[in-house]
Structure formats: structure tokens, C-alpha cells
Amino acid sequence: MKAPEGLRRGLLEFHWVPPVLWIGIIGMLILTRWWDFWTS
């Protein structure tokens, strides 16, 4: 079963979104964990 053409085109055009989201989520987790340490 093949994916619809619109989905394939979208994934090819926005292939950079999942890694950027992953790095952003990890960065936010680090910031929230260490925020008190860095601001004191």
C-alpha cells in the first residue's frame, strides 16, 4: 500500500521538522530541570 501523494510530498518537504522538534523537547527538558541551578 502506497502513501497518498500529498503525504509523500509533505514528508519530503518538511523532513527537517522531527529532528528540530526532538532537539527542542530535549532542550526544554534540560532547561526546566536545571533552571533553578542556573538562575541562583
mmCIF entry with sequence, helices, sheets and N, C-alpha, C, O atoms, coordinates in Angstrom:
data_MODEL
# 
_entry.id   MODEL 
# 
_entity.id                         1 
_entity.type                       polymer 
_entity.pdbx_number_of_molecules   1 
# 
_entity_poly.entity_id                      1 
_entity_poly.type                           'polypeptide(L)' 
_entity_poly.nstd_linkage                   no 
_entity_poly.nstd_monomer                   no 
_entity_poly.pdbx_seq_one_letter_code       MKAPEGLRRGLLEFHWVPPVLWIGIIGMLILTRWWDFWTS 
_entity_poly.pdbx_seq_one_letter_code_can   MKAPEGLRRGLLEFHWVPPVLWIGIIGMLILTRWWDFWTS 
_entity_poly.pdbx_strand_id                 A 
# 
loop_
_entity_poly_seq.entity_id 
_entity_poly_seq.num 
_entity_poly_seq.mon_id 
_entity_poly_seq.hetero 
1 1  MET n 
1 2  LYS n 
1 3  ALA n 
1 4  PRO n 
1 5  GLU n 
1 6  GLY n 
1 7  LEU n 
1 8  ARG n 
1 9  ARG n 
1 10 GLY n 
1 11 LEU n 
1 12 LEU n 
1 13 GLU n 
1 14 PHE n 
1 15 HIS n 
1 16 TRP n 
1 17 VAL n 
1 18 PRO n 
1 19 PRO n 
1 20 VAL n 
1 21 LEU n 
1 22 TRP n 
1 23 ILE n 
1 24 GLY n 
1 25 ILE n 
1 26 ILE n 
1 27 GLY n 
1 28 MET n 
1 29 LEU n 
1 30 ILE n 
1 31 LEU n 
1 32 THR n 
1 33 ARG n 
1 34 TRP n 
1 35 TRP n 
1 36 ASP n 
1 37 PHE n 
1 38 TRP n 
1 39 THR n 
1 40 SER n 
# 
_struct_asym.id          A 
_struct_asym.entity_id   1 
# 
loop_
_struct_conf.conf_type_id 
_struct_conf.id 
_struct_conf.pdbx_PDB_helix_id 
_struct_conf.beg_label_comp_id 
_struct_conf.beg_label_asym_id 
_struct_conf.beg_label_seq_id 
_struct_conf.pdbx_beg_PDB_ins_code 
_struct_conf.end_label_comp_id 
_struct_conf.end_label_asym_id 
_struct_conf.end_label_seq_id 
_struct_conf.pdbx_end_PDB_ins_code 
_struct_conf.beg_auth_comp_id 
_struct_conf.beg_auth_asym_id 
_struct_conf.beg_auth_seq_id 
_struct_conf.end_auth_comp_id 
_struct_conf.end_auth_asym_id 
_struct_conf.end_auth_seq_id 
_struct_conf.pdbx_PDB_helix_class 
_struct_conf.details 
_struct_conf.pdbx_PDB_helix_length 
HELX_P HELX_P1 AA1 GLU A 5  ? GLU A 13 ? GLU A 5  GLU A 13 1 ? 9  
HELX_P HELX_P2 AA2 VAL A 17 ? THR A 39 ? VAL A 17 THR A 39 1 ? 23 
# 
_struct_conf_type.id          HELX_P 
_struct_conf_type.criteria    ? 
_struct_conf_type.reference   ? 
# 
loop_
_atom_site.group_PDB 
_atom_site.id 
_atom_site.type_symbol 
_atom_site.label_atom_id 
_atom_site.label_alt_id 
_atom_site.label_comp_id 
_atom_site.label_asym_id 
_atom_site.label_entity_id 
_atom_site.label_seq_id 
_atom_site.pdbx_PDB_ins_code 
_atom_site.Cartn_x 
_atom_site.Cartn_y 
_atom_site.Cartn_z 
_atom_site.occupancy 
_atom_site.B_iso_or_equiv 
_atom_site.pdbx_formal_charge 
_atom_site.auth_seq_id 
_atom_site.auth_comp_id 
_atom_site.auth_asym_id 
_atom_site.auth_atom_id 
_atom_site.pdbx_PDB_model_num 
ATOM 1   N N  . MET A 1 1  ? 0.852  -1.193 0.000  1.00 0.00 ? 1  MET A N  1 
ATOM 2   C CA . MET A 1 1  ? 0.000  0.000  0.000  1.00 0.00 ? 1  MET A CA 1 
ATOM 3   C C  . MET A 1 1  ? 0.890  1.246  0.000  1.00 0.00 ? 1  MET A C  1 
ATOM 4   O O  . MET A 1 1  ? 1.759  1.395  0.859  1.00 0.00 ? 1  MET A O  1 
ATOM 5   N N  . LYS A 1 2  ? 0.672  2.119  -0.948 1.00 0.00 ? 2  LYS A N  1 
ATOM 6   C CA . LYS A 1 2  ? 1.469  3.339  -1.048 1.00 0.00 ? 2  LYS A CA 1 
ATOM 7   C C  . LYS A 1 2  ? 0.790  4.492  -0.307 1.00 0.00 ? 2  LYS A C  1 
ATOM 8   O O  . LYS A 1 2  ? -0.435 4.548  -0.196 1.00 0.00 ? 2  LYS A O  1 
ATOM 9   N N  . ALA A 1 3  ? 1.599  5.386  0.183  1.00 0.00 ? 3  ALA A N  1 
ATOM 10  C CA . ALA A 1 3  ? 1.077  6.568  0.865  1.00 0.00 ? 3  ALA A CA 1 
ATOM 11  C C  . ALA A 1 3  ? 0.505  7.538  -0.173 1.00 0.00 ? 3  ALA A C  1 
ATOM 12  O O  . ALA A 1 3  ? 0.959  7.568  -1.317 1.00 0.00 ? 3  ALA A O  1 
ATOM 13  N N  . PRO A 1 4  ? -0.491 8.329  0.233  1.00 0.00 ? 4  PRO A N  1 
ATOM 14  C CA . PRO A 1 4  ? -1.038 9.334  -0.696 1.00 0.00 ? 4  PRO A CA 1 
ATOM 15  C C  . PRO A 1 4  ? 0.040  10.326 -1.145 1.00 0.00 ? 4  PRO A C  1 
ATOM 16  O O  . PRO A 1 4  ? 0.990  10.604 -0.415 1.00 0.00 ? 4  PRO A O  1 
ATOM 17  N N  . GLU A 1 5  ? -0.127 10.840 -2.335 1.00 0.00 ? 5  GLU A N  1 
ATOM 18  C CA . GLU A 1 5  ? 0.879  11.745 -2.911 1.00 0.00 ? 5  GLU A CA 1 
ATOM 19  C C  . GLU A 1 5  ? 1.088  12.987 -2.047 1.00 0.00 ? 5  GLU A C  1 
ATOM 20  O O  . GLU A 1 5  ? 2.222  13.441 -1.895 1.00 0.00 ? 5  GLU A O  1 
ATOM 21  N N  . GLY A 1 6  ? 0.023  13.544 -1.482 1.00 0.00 ? 6  GLY A N  1 
ATOM 22  C CA . GLY A 1 6  ? 0.157  14.729 -0.630 1.00 0.00 ? 6  GLY A CA 1 
ATOM 23  C C  . GLY A 1 6  ? 1.002  14.464 0.608  1.00 0.00 ? 6  GLY A C  1 
ATOM 24  O O  . GLY A 1 6  ? 1.817  15.296 1.006  1.00 0.00 ? 6  GLY A O  1 
ATOM 25  N N  . LEU A 1 7  ? 0.800  13.307 1.205  1.00 0.00 ? 7  LEU A N  1 
ATOM 26  C CA . LEU A 1 7  ? 1.586  12.942 2.389  1.00 0.00 ? 7  LEU A CA 1 
ATOM 27  C C  . LEU A 1 7  ? 3.050  12.748 2.020  1.00 0.00 ? 7  LEU A C  1 
ATOM 28  O O  . LEU A 1 7  ? 3.941  13.196 2.743  1.00 0.00 ? 7  LEU A O  1 
ATOM 29  N N  . ARG A 1 8  ? 3.296  12.092 0.916  1.00 0.00 ? 8  ARG A N  1 
ATOM 30  C CA . ARG A 1 8  ? 4.685  11.885 0.477  1.00 0.00 ? 8  ARG A CA 1 
ATOM 31  C C  . ARG A 1 8  ? 5.379  13.207 0.190  1.00 0.00 ? 8  ARG A C  1 
ATOM 32  O O  . ARG A 1 8  ? 6.530  13.407 0.577  1.00 0.00 ? 8  ARG A O  1 
ATOM 33  N N  . ARG A 1 9  ? 4.675  14.112 -0.491 1.00 0.00 ? 9  ARG A N  1 
ATOM 34  C CA . ARG A 1 9  ? 5.251  15.421 -0.795 1.00 0.00 ? 9  ARG A CA 1 
ATOM 35  C C  . ARG A 1 9  ? 5.528  16.203 0.487  1.00 0.00 ? 9  ARG A C  1 
ATOM 36  O O  . ARG A 1 9  ? 6.570  16.845 0.616  1.00 0.00 ? 9  ARG A O  1 
ATOM 37  N N  . GLY A 1 10 ? 4.582  16.145 1.441  1.00 0.00 ? 10 GLY A N  1 
ATOM 38  C CA . GLY A 1 10 ? 4.759  16.849 2.710  1.00 0.00 ? 10 GLY A CA 1 
ATOM 39  C C  . GLY A 1 10 ? 5.945  16.333 3.499  1.00 0.00 ? 10 GLY A C  1 
ATOM 40  O O  . GLY A 1 10 ? 6.704  17.117 4.070  1.00 0.00 ? 10 GLY A O  1 
ATOM 41  N N  . LEU A 1 11 ? 6.112  15.001 3.535  1.00 0.00 ? 11 LEU A N  1 
ATOM 42  C CA . LEU A 1 11 ? 7.243  14.434 4.266  1.00 0.00 ? 11 LEU A CA 1 
ATOM 43  C C  . LEU A 1 11 ? 8.572  14.791 3.611  1.00 0.00 ? 11 LEU A C  1 
ATOM 44  O O  . LEU A 1 11 ? 9.564  15.032 4.299  1.00 0.00 ? 11 LEU A O  1 
ATOM 45  N N  . LEU A 1 12 ? 8.590  14.823 2.298  1.00 0.00 ? 12 LEU A N  1 
ATOM 46  C CA . LEU A 1 12 ? 9.831  15.181 1.612  1.00 0.00 ? 12 LEU A CA 1 
ATOM 47  C C  . LEU A 1 12 ? 10.187 16.653 1.808  1.00 0.00 ? 12 LEU A C  1 
ATOM 48  O O  . LEU A 1 12 ? 11.362 17.005 1.909  1.00 0.00 ? 12 LEU A O  1 
ATOM 49  N N  . GLU A 1 13 ? 9.169  17.506 1.862  1.00 0.00 ? 13 GLU A N  1 
ATOM 50  C CA . GLU A 1 13 ? 9.427  18.942 2.005  1.00 0.00 ? 13 GLU A CA 1 
ATOM 51  C C  . GLU A 1 13 ? 9.786  19.319 3.444  1.00 0.00 ? 13 GLU A C  1 
ATOM 52  O O  . GLU A 1 13 ? 10.613 20.203 3.669  1.00 0.00 ? 13 GLU A O  1 
ATOM 53  N N  . PHE A 1 14 ? 9.168  18.650 4.411  1.00 0.00 ? 14 PHE A N  1 
ATOM 54  C CA . PHE A 1 14 ? 9.356  19.017 5.815  1.00 0.00 ? 14 PHE A CA 1 
ATOM 55  C C  . PHE A 1 14 ? 10.072 17.914 6.596  1.00 0.00 ? 14 PHE A C  1 
ATOM 56  O O  . PHE A 1 14 ? 9.720  17.630 7.741  1.00 0.00 ? 14 PHE A O  1 
ATOM 57  N N  . HIS A 1 15 ? 11.067 17.302 5.980  1.00 0.00 ? 15 HIS A N  1 
ATOM 58  C CA . HIS A 1 15 ? 11.814 16.232 6.639  1.00 0.00 ? 15 HIS A CA 1 
ATOM 59  C C  . HIS A 1 15 ? 12.628 16.727 7.827  1.00 0.00 ? 15 HIS A C  1 
ATOM 60  O O  . HIS A 1 15 ? 13.068 15.926 8.651  1.00 0.00 ? 15 HIS A O  1 
ATOM 61  N N  . TRP A 1 16 ? 12.831 18.027 7.922  1.00 0.00 ? 16 TRP A N  1 
ATOM 62  C CA . TRP A 1 16 ? 13.646 18.603 8.991  1.00 0.00 ? 16 TRP A CA 1 
ATOM 63  C C  . TRP A 1 16 ? 12.846 18.813 10.274 1.00 0.00 ? 16 TRP A C  1 
ATOM 64  O O  . TRP A 1 16 ? 13.441 19.066 11.321 1.00 0.00 ? 16 TRP A O  1 
ATOM 65  N N  . VAL A 1 17 ? 11.519 18.718 10.227 1.00 0.00 ? 17 VAL A N  1 
ATOM 66  C CA . VAL A 1 17 ? 10.699 19.040 11.398 1.00 0.00 ? 17 VAL A CA 1 
ATOM 67  C C  . VAL A 1 17 ? 10.898 18.052 12.558 1.00 0.00 ? 17 VAL A C  1 
ATOM 68  O O  . VAL A 1 17 ? 11.097 18.511 13.683 1.00 0.00 ? 17 VAL A O  1 
ATOM 69  N N  . PRO A 1 18 ? 10.855 16.721 12.359 1.00 0.00 ? 18 PRO A N  1 
ATOM 70  C CA . PRO A 1 18 ? 11.025 15.825 13.523 1.00 0.00 ? 18 PRO A CA 1 
ATOM 71  C C  . PRO A 1 18 ? 12.342 16.001 14.274 1.00 0.00 ? 18 PRO A C  1 
ATOM 72  O O  . PRO A 1 18 ? 12.319 16.032 15.504 1.00 0.00 ? 18 PRO A O  1 
ATOM 73  N N  . PRO A 1 19 ? 13.497 16.119 13.598 1.00 0.00 ? 19 PRO A N  1 
ATOM 74  C CA . PRO A 1 19 ? 14.724 16.330 14.395 1.00 0.00 ? 19 PRO A CA 1 
ATOM 75  C C  . PRO A 1 19 ? 14.723 17.657 15.151 1.00 0.00 ? 19 PRO A C  1 
ATOM 76  O O  . PRO A 1 19 ? 15.218 17.721 16.276 1.00 0.00 ? 19 PRO A O  1 
ATOM 77  N N  . VAL A 1 20 ? 14.181 18.703 14.560 1.00 0.00 ? 20 VAL A N  1 
ATOM 78  C CA . VAL A 1 20 ? 14.135 20.001 15.237 1.00 0.00 ? 20 VAL A CA 1 
ATOM 79  C C  . VAL A 1 20 ? 13.223 19.924 16.456 1.00 0.00 ? 20 VAL A C  1 
ATOM 80  O O  . VAL A 1 20 ? 13.561 20.455 17.514 1.00 0.00 ? 20 VAL A O  1 
ATOM 81  N N  . LEU A 1 21 ? 12.080 19.274 16.322 1.00 0.00 ? 21 LEU A N  1 
ATOM 82  C CA . LEU A 1 21 ? 11.189 19.106 17.471 1.00 0.00 ? 21 LEU A CA 1 
ATOM 83  C C  . LEU A 1 21 ? 11.858 18.292 18.574 1.00 0.00 ? 21 LEU A C  1 
ATOM 84  O O  . LEU A 1 21 ? 11.744 18.630 19.752 1.00 0.00 ? 21 LEU A O  1 
ATOM 85  N N  . TRP A 1 22 ? 12.553 17.224 18.199 1.00 0.00 ? 22 TRP A N  1 
ATOM 86  C CA . TRP A 1 22 ? 13.227 16.374 19.174 1.00 0.00 ? 22 TRP A CA 1 
ATOM 87  C C  . TRP A 1 22 ? 14.278 17.171 19.948 1.00 0.00 ? 22 TRP A C  1 
ATOM 88  O O  . TRP A 1 22 ? 14.341 17.083 21.174 1.00 0.00 ? 22 TRP A O  1 
ATOM 89  N N  . ILE A 1 23 ? 15.095 17.940 19.248 1.00 0.00 ? 23 ILE A N  1 
ATOM 90  C CA . ILE A 1 23 ? 16.126 18.748 19.910 1.00 0.00 ? 23 ILE A CA 1 
ATOM 91  C C  . ILE A 1 23 ? 15.471 19.802 20.806 1.00 0.00 ? 23 ILE A C  1 
ATOM 92  O O  . ILE A 1 23 ? 15.951 20.065 21.908 1.00 0.00 ? 23 ILE A O  1 
ATOM 93  N N  . GLY A 1 24 ? 14.387 20.398 20.339 1.00 0.00 ? 24 GLY A N  1 
ATOM 94  C CA . GLY A 1 24 ? 13.678 21.393 21.145 1.00 0.00 ? 24 GLY A CA 1 
ATOM 95  C C  . GLY A 1 24 ? 13.102 20.812 22.417 1.00 0.00 ? 24 GLY A C  1 
ATOM 96  O O  . GLY A 1 24 ? 13.180 21.431 23.478 1.00 0.00 ? 24 GLY A O  1 
ATOM 97  N N  . ILE A 1 25 ? 12.520 19.620 22.319 1.00 0.00 ? 25 ILE A N  1 
ATOM 98  C CA . ILE A 1 25 ? 11.952 18.971 23.503 1.00 0.00 ? 25 ILE A CA 1 
ATOM 99  C C  . ILE A 1 25 ? 13.045 18.633 24.500 1.00 0.00 ? 25 ILE A C  1 
ATOM 100 O O  . ILE A 1 25 ? 12.882 18.870 25.697 1.00 0.00 ? 25 ILE A O  1 
ATOM 101 N N  . ILE A 1 26 ? 14.149 18.085 24.030 1.00 0.00 ? 26 ILE A N  1 
ATOM 102 C CA . ILE A 1 26 ? 15.265 17.753 24.925 1.00 0.00 ? 26 ILE A CA 1 
ATOM 103 C C  . ILE A 1 26 ? 15.809 19.024 25.578 1.00 0.00 ? 26 ILE A C  1 
ATOM 104 O O  . ILE A 1 26 ? 16.103 19.034 26.774 1.00 0.00 ? 26 ILE A O  1 
ATOM 105 N N  . GLY A 1 27 ? 15.942 20.093 24.793 1.00 0.00 ? 27 GLY A N  1 
ATOM 106 C CA . GLY A 1 27 ? 16.422 21.363 25.340 1.00 0.00 ? 27 GLY A CA 1 
ATOM 107 C C  . GLY A 1 27 ? 15.502 21.917 26.409 1.00 0.00 ? 27 GLY A C  1 
ATOM 108 O O  . GLY A 1 27 ? 15.969 22.417 27.433 1.00 0.00 ? 27 GLY A O  1 
ATOM 109 N N  . MET A 1 28 ? 14.189 21.833 26.181 1.00 0.00 ? 28 MET A N  1 
ATOM 110 C CA . MET A 1 28 ? 13.242 22.332 27.183 1.00 0.00 ? 28 MET A CA 1 
ATOM 111 C C  . MET A 1 28 ? 13.288 21.488 28.457 1.00 0.00 ? 28 MET A C  1 
ATOM 112 O O  . MET A 1 28 ? 13.180 22.023 29.560 1.00 0.00 ? 28 MET A O  1 
ATOM 113 N N  . LEU A 1 29 ? 13.447 20.176 28.310 1.00 0.00 ? 29 LEU A N  1 
ATOM 114 C CA . LEU A 1 29 ? 13.561 19.329 29.499 1.00 0.00 ? 29 LEU A CA 1 
ATOM 115 C C  . LEU A 1 29 ? 14.809 19.679 30.304 1.00 0.00 ? 29 LEU A C  1 
ATOM 116 O O  . LEU A 1 29 ? 14.768 19.719 31.534 1.00 0.00 ? 29 LEU A O  1 
ATOM 117 N N  . ILE A 1 30 ? 15.907 19.929 29.619 1.00 0.00 ? 30 ILE A N  1 
ATOM 118 C CA . ILE A 1 30 ? 17.146 20.316 30.315 1.00 0.00 ? 30 ILE A CA 1 
ATOM 119 C C  . ILE A 1 30 ? 16.963 21.661 31.001 1.00 0.00 ? 30 ILE A C  1 
ATOM 120 O O  . ILE A 1 30 ? 17.355 21.830 32.156 1.00 0.00 ? 30 ILE A O  1 
ATOM 121 N N  . LEU A 1 31 ? 16.370 22.621 30.293 1.00 0.00 ? 31 LEU A N  1 
ATOM 122 C CA . LEU A 1 31 ? 16.159 23.942 30.895 1.00 0.00 ? 31 LEU A CA 1 
ATOM 123 C C  . LEU A 1 31 ? 15.282 23.875 32.138 1.00 0.00 ? 31 LEU A C  1 
ATOM 124 O O  . LEU A 1 31 ? 15.600 24.486 33.158 1.00 0.00 ? 31 LEU A O  1 
ATOM 125 N N  . THR A 1 32 ? 14.171 23.128 32.055 1.00 0.00 ? 32 THR A N  1 
ATOM 126 C CA . THR A 1 32 ? 13.276 23.078 33.208 1.00 0.00 ? 32 THR A CA 1 
ATOM 127 C C  . THR A 1 32 ? 13.917 22.325 34.378 1.00 0.00 ? 32 THR A C  1 
ATOM 128 O O  . THR A 1 32 ? 13.645 22.637 35.538 1.00 0.00 ? 32 THR A O  1 
ATOM 129 N N  . ARG A 1 33 ? 14.760 21.343 34.082 1.00 0.00 ? 33 ARG A N  1 
ATOM 130 C CA . ARG A 1 33 ? 15.410 20.585 35.160 1.00 0.00 ? 33 ARG A CA 1 
ATOM 131 C C  . ARG A 1 33 ? 16.457 21.427 35.877 1.00 0.00 ? 33 ARG A C  1 
ATOM 132 O O  . ARG A 1 33 ? 16.564 21.355 37.101 1.00 0.00 ? 33 ARG A O  1 
ATOM 133 N N  . TRP A 1 34 ? 17.235 22.227 35.143 1.00 0.00 ? 34 TRP A N  1 
ATOM 134 C CA . TRP A 1 34 ? 18.369 22.941 35.706 1.00 0.00 ? 34 TRP A CA 1 
ATOM 135 C C  . TRP A 1 34 ? 18.130 24.442 35.880 1.00 0.00 ? 34 TRP A C  1 
ATOM 136 O O  . TRP A 1 34 ? 19.063 25.172 36.216 1.00 0.00 ? 34 TRP A O  1 
ATOM 137 N N  . TRP A 1 35 ? 16.897 24.920 35.658 1.00 0.00 ? 35 TRP A N  1 
ATOM 138 C CA . TRP A 1 35 ? 16.635 26.361 35.705 1.00 0.00 ? 35 TRP A CA 1 
ATOM 139 C C  . TRP A 1 35 ? 16.999 26.960 37.069 1.00 0.00 ? 35 TRP A C  1 
ATOM 140 O O  . TRP A 1 35 ? 17.634 28.014 37.125 1.00 0.00 ? 35 TRP A O  1 
ATOM 141 N N  . ASP A 1 36 ? 16.611 26.311 38.154 1.00 0.00 ? 36 ASP A N  1 
ATOM 142 C CA . ASP A 1 36 ? 16.927 26.841 39.479 1.00 0.00 ? 36 ASP A CA 1 
ATOM 143 C C  . ASP A 1 36 ? 18.425 26.905 39.735 1.00 0.00 ? 36 ASP A C  1 
ATOM 144 O O  . ASP A 1 36 ? 18.903 27.845 40.370 1.00 0.00 ? 36 ASP A O  1 
ATOM 145 N N  . PHE A 1 37 ? 19.163 25.933 39.257 1.00 0.00 ? 37 PHE A N  1 
ATOM 146 C CA . PHE A 1 37 ? 20.617 25.924 39.433 1.00 0.00 ? 37 PHE A CA 1 
ATOM 147 C C  . PHE A 1 37 ? 21.268 27.066 38.669 1.00 0.00 ? 37 PHE A C  1 
ATOM 148 O O  . PHE A 1 37 ? 22.165 27.727 39.192 1.00 0.00 ? 37 PHE A O  1 
ATOM 149 N N  . TRP A 1 38 ? 20.821 27.310 37.424 1.00 0.00 ? 38 TRP A N  1 
ATOM 150 C CA . TRP A 1 38 ? 21.439 28.343 36.600 1.00 0.00 ? 38 TRP A CA 1 
ATOM 151 C C  . TRP A 1 38 ? 21.063 29.755 37.043 1.00 0.00 ? 38 TRP A C  1 
ATOM 152 O O  . TRP A 1 38 ? 21.841 30.688 36.846 1.00 0.00 ? 38 TRP A O  1 
ATOM 153 N N  . THR A 1 39 ? 19.906 29.920 37.628 1.00 0.00 ? 39 THR A N  1 
ATOM 154 C CA . THR A 1 39 ? 19.467 31.282 37.998 1.00 0.00 ? 39 THR A CA 1 
ATOM 155 C C  . THR A 1 39 ? 19.876 31.659 39.415 1.00 0.00 ? 39 THR A C  1 
ATOM 156 O O  . THR A 1 39 ? 19.646 32.794 39.832 1.00 0.00 ? 39 THR A O  1 
ATOM 157 N N  . SER A 1 40 ? 20.467 30.753 40.156 1.00 0.00 ? 40 SER A N  1 
ATOM 158 C CA . SER A 1 40 ? 20.860 31.099 41.533 1.00 0.00 ? 40 SER A CA 1 
ATOM 159 C C  . SER A 1 40 ? 22.300 31.551 41.592 1.00 0.00 ? 40 SER A C  1 
ATOM 160 O O  . SER A 1 40 ? 22.799 31.880 42.668 1.00 0.00 ? 40 SER A O  1 
# 
